[in-house]
Amino acid sequence: MLFSIMNDFSYMTALTIFVTYVAIDMLYAWYIMSVNKKRAFTAAVLTSIIYSLLAFGVVSYSKNIYYLIPLASGAFLGTYLMVKFKE
């Protein structure tokens, strides 16, 4: 079972998931800041982009659980960068 999952693992897919989740978390942080500032249109656009990107991640990692590693790493880095540089 484990060997089969590792055979299906693609480093290019993992990198794509990582980058996508960096972007998602940066967008999510921007979304939260937009909601706090009551910028309805910006928040609405951001949330539609976020959910579109999330759909890609769900489809990717549902085929192989190891894709959760770049997903979580990308989410962490995206939030960290957005909060750090928006201070």
TILO-148083 format. One line per 4 residues: number of its first residue (from 0); for each residue x, y, z of C-alpha. Coordinates in Angstrom, 2 decimals. Each point is the difference from the previous one (the first is absolute). Layout:
N
NUM) X,Y,Z  ...
//
This chain:
87
0) 0.00,0.00,0.00  2.66,2.54,1.04  2.27,-0.99,-2.90  -2.90,0.45,-2.43
4) -0.71,3.51,1.29  3.65,1.01,-0.28  0.13,-1.25,-3.61  -2.84,2.39,-0.85
8) 1.78,2.97,1.63  1.14,2.73,-2.39  2.43,2.67,1.16  -1.35,2.39,-2.65
12) -3.54,-0.43,1.33  1.30,0.46,3.55  1.77,3.23,-1.02  -3.14,1.25,-1.75
16) -2.08,-0.71,3.11  2.57,1.75,2.20  0.02,3.15,-2.15  -3.79,-0.03,-0.29
20) -0.42,-0.14,3.77  2.55,2.76,0.55  -2.20,2.12,-2.28  -3.22,-1.15,1.68
24) 1.20,0.95,3.45  1.31,3.35,-1.16  -3.38,0.65,-1.63  -1.80,-1.18,3.14
28) 1.98,2.40,2.19  -0.77,2.80,-2.47  -3.66,-1.06,0.08  -0.12,0.25,3.81
32) 1.60,3.44,-0.11  -2.51,1.09,-2.67  -2.93,-1.19,2.11  1.37,1.85,3.03
36) 0.24,3.18,-2.09  -3.53,-0.64,-1.38  1.15,-0.18,-3.63  -2.84,-2.18,-1.26
40) 0.94,-0.21,-3.68  3.64,-0.85,0.68  -1.00,-2.64,2.55  -2.53,-1.52,-2.42
44) 2.54,-0.24,-2.83  2.60,-1.50,2.31  -2.34,-2.64,1.37  -0.99,-1.13,-3.51
48) 3.68,-0.39,-0.93  0.74,-1.82,3.26  -2.76,-2.57,-0.49  1.06,-0.61,-3.60
52) 3.56,-0.71,1.11  -1.19,-2.17,2.88  -1.85,-2.24,-2.44  3.31,-0.77,-1.73
56) 1.57,-1.03,3.30  -2.86,-2.26,1.00  0.11,-1.83,-3.31  3.79,-0.40,0.20
60) 0.41,-1.28,3.54  -3.08,-2.21,-0.03  1.91,-2.30,-2.36  3.09,-0.20,2.22
64) 0.18,0.89,3.70  3.68,1.00,-0.26  -1.08,3.14,-1.85  -1.21,1.30,3.37
68) 3.64,0.75,0.86  0.55,2.69,-2.67  -3.58,1.18,0.55  0.58,0.68,3.71
72) 3.47,1.44,-0.64  -1.33,2.35,-2.65  -2.86,1.13,2.23  2.44,0.73,2.84
76) 2.39,1.98,-2.20  -2.78,1.97,-1.69  -1.47,1.17,3.29  3.40,0.75,1.50
80) 1.10,2.10,-2.98  -3.23,1.95,-0.28  -0.15,0.86,3.71  3.74,0.76,0.20
84) 0.00,2.40,-2.97  -3.33,1.68,0.80  1.17,1.12,3.47
//
